[in-house]
Amino acid sequence: METAELQYNWADADAYETFIGRWSEHLAGQFLARVNVAPGGRVLDVACGTGVLSKALAEAGTHVIGVDASEGYLEAARRRRSHLNIAYEYGDARHMRFDNSFFDAAVSTLALDVIPEIEQVVAEMKRVTRPGGVVASAVTQFLGGMPAFDLVINTGAVLEPDFGKLRSMRAARQLFWPNGQAALWRQTGLVDVTEVPVVVDCEYASFADYWATFTDGQGPTPDTLMALSDDARASIERHVRAGYLVGLPDGPRSFPMMFRVVRGLVPA
């Protein structure tokens, strides 16, 4: 049975930069330091988004093809993060056009949790990577690793049933608990698999700055919030604001965000 075309509903590149960009560039450097992709090689960036990881890879001396299913993201990547060593192109990560063993490494950050059929995507990453090559990913730790999100979601779950459903849905995705990705890597046939936590500070200038990422952002949390009535949303905002301020004047706040970096090798 043929798989339906991948529908990518995260299409607003500016909203993505505001929502995710606060930590994606900080994560890219830490990710590359741990996955050990050799310079000079050919690397696939799966679900490259607006090109943060692709640009970091190119600046580290690799030749990159960044693939994404959002034309809006790709246009932003070409505009904001072009580089002589990067080619951005549209593609479905579940059915990639590349030959077997075409790349020296296949990597992805902040993406596998929003792509359907993740097992198929990881199998494709393995297929297009040469024997001995690196397959690696970094995804947020869903349970306990996202305090900036948890303040909104846990508050909302007390007040609105839809947020309770969202909280249960997120927490139940054990693939993104510690060692969940590592188990998938081994199941896919990758070897020498490691998974380590990486912490990145996510900083906000004020409560208004923080709250705007959920009213203007993309993904399940902003979607759930913005689907509520004005009164319900205002009630959640009032309680979240108290949690952000914790009795102190409004101003900058820093939330640690935990990511799980998994790395494996294609067997020789």
Sequence and secondary structure as in RCSB ss.txt:
>XXXX:A:sequence
METAELQYNWADADAYETFIGRWSEHLAGQFLARVNVAPGGRVLDVACGTGVLSKALAEAGTHVIGVDASEGYLE
AARRRRSHLNIAYEYGDARHMRFDNSFFDAAVSTLALDVIPEIEQVVAEMKRVTRPGGVVASAVTQFLGGMPAFD
LVINTGAVLEPDFGKLRSMRAARQLFWPNGQAALWRQTGLVDVTEVPVVVDCEYASFADYWATFTDGQGPTPDTL
MALSDDARASIERHVRAGYLVGLPDGPRSFPMMFRVVRGLVPA
>XXXX:A:secstr
            HHHHHHHHHHHHHHHHHHHHHHH   TTSEEEEET TTSHHHHHHHHTT EEEEEES HHHHH
HHHHHS  TTEEEEE  TTS    TT EEEEEEES GGGSS HHHHHHHHHHTEEEEEEEEEEEE TTTS HHHH
HHHHHHHHH HHHHHHHHHHHT GGGSTTHHHHHHHHTT EEEEEEEEEEEEEESSHHHHHHHHHS  SHHHHHH
HTS HHHHHHHHHHHHHHHHTTS S  EEEEEEEEEEEEE   
